[in-house]
Amino acid sequence: MTKHLVGKADDLPPGSKHIITIGGRSIGVYNIHGAYYALRNLCPHQGAALCSGHTTAFVTSSGPGDFSYECEGEIVRCPWHQWEFDIKTGQMVVDPKMRTMTYDVSVEKYDVSVDEEDRVFVHI
């Protein structure tokens, strides 16, 4: 497993993301409430740079005029066609069968690193 340095933990405070390229693949590394997640920066719909899209919440409603926000900062919206994906799972919000690749993330002491294979290693 080859690790690639992403940065220091202070470089990725909660609510932030960092986009890196490893082996020709663009990967978005996110800090959501102190936990780290990584997903392929590629929308499976038409190939947009998914992680350059807006990070938002999941909106729910029990009826007209009533809505609430859940999973704040855990949804990324494709900048081209607004398809929404759960950052933690890579699954599309409205169709969980559609997904973008996610990478396993583990946390260590001070640095943030990414594995070159299909697994991401966040070294903190």
Number of C-alpha atoms within 10 A of each C-alpha: 11 10 17 19 14 21 17 16 20 11 13 20 15 16 15 16 20 16 16 17 15 13 7 7 11 17 24 22 29 26 19 20 13 13 14 25 24 28 27 25 25 21 25 17 14 10 11 16 18 27 27 17 18 15 21 18 18 17 11 11 10 8 7 6 6 8 11 10 11 13 12 14 20 21 25 24 23 25 16 14 11 12 18 26 28 23 26 18 18 24 19 21 17 10 10 12 10 14 21 20 17 22 22 16 20 17 15 12 10 13 17 26 24 28 19 16 13 13 18 26 27 28 23 18
